[in-house]
Amino acid sequence: MSSADKVAEIWIVSDGKPGHLNQSRGLAEALARKCRVVISEQPPMGRLQALRLCFSAGLPRVADRPALIIGAGHATHLTLLALRRFYRAPAVVLMKPSISTGFFDLCLIPEHDQPAKRPNILATRGALNRMQPGSKVPGSGVILVGGPSRHFAWDESRVLQQVETLLQQSPLNWTVSSSRRTPASTEQALKVLAEEHFVPAAETGPDWLPQQLASAEVCWVTQDSASMVYEALTAGCRVGVLTLDEQADNRISRGVDILREQGVVSAAPDWQLDAITSSSADFNEAERCAEVILKKGWLGSD
């Protein structure tokens, strides 16, 4: 097989957490859209085994090796480094690692984590994800309601008032949905407000949200659900935030605040999203990071 026909292997080290795996798959799939790769997933190895590989001397050079090893989550760090050393393959971590960033070939760190400026660090606008824009349905909108979290004080009456005002002030064809964290009382009230347009989280499958965001022109998200903000932007939606009171200054809030300052998203009571000055069509961090990796030549690309 010639070098031009060679298929690069990408290994994802997964700790089993859906959010972390979503980030890794988002990057791997973005790379797959640009070059020929095969993607596989594996759990972290045991701590002792990983440490032995990290510190063993005279490891053999292995011919059959991955082109790239990626992972998110603190439990993946040692395995990433062990595989990096054994296979002599570049390792990419998709978060601010709990050990020195110098151990990794590339660190993709959300800007709200305030990463240092180093050659092997790339600041990202939020966490990477798998979303892709689709054919937008004119006049369509999605409202995504979260629930209690340690970062924000959940005020049910405030959320419901904002949803009701939005439904009245912005006459789009709305679909309203809850999350696994949404209290039952909030879900019941949303059902009354949105009637047949309300879809509870329990009735949605894994493909429901990507399909909704791909086709929706507008998406409003409660402030506690920062990951949904980034996914909606990646899907090409114009995004608004339903506000909550912060428990304290936190990185989740900082990320959304940065987007508001940049004119990428707006917030209640800007129901017409007039404050948005930047096109979400340019928002795809997985694609941007994939381009950076390709330019490094790790997958055999120029």
Order of alpha helices (4+ residues) and beta strands (2+ residues): beta-alpha-beta-alpha-beta-alpha-beta-beta-beta-beta-beta-alpha-beta-alpha-beta-alpha-beta-alpha-beta-beta-alpha-beta-alpha
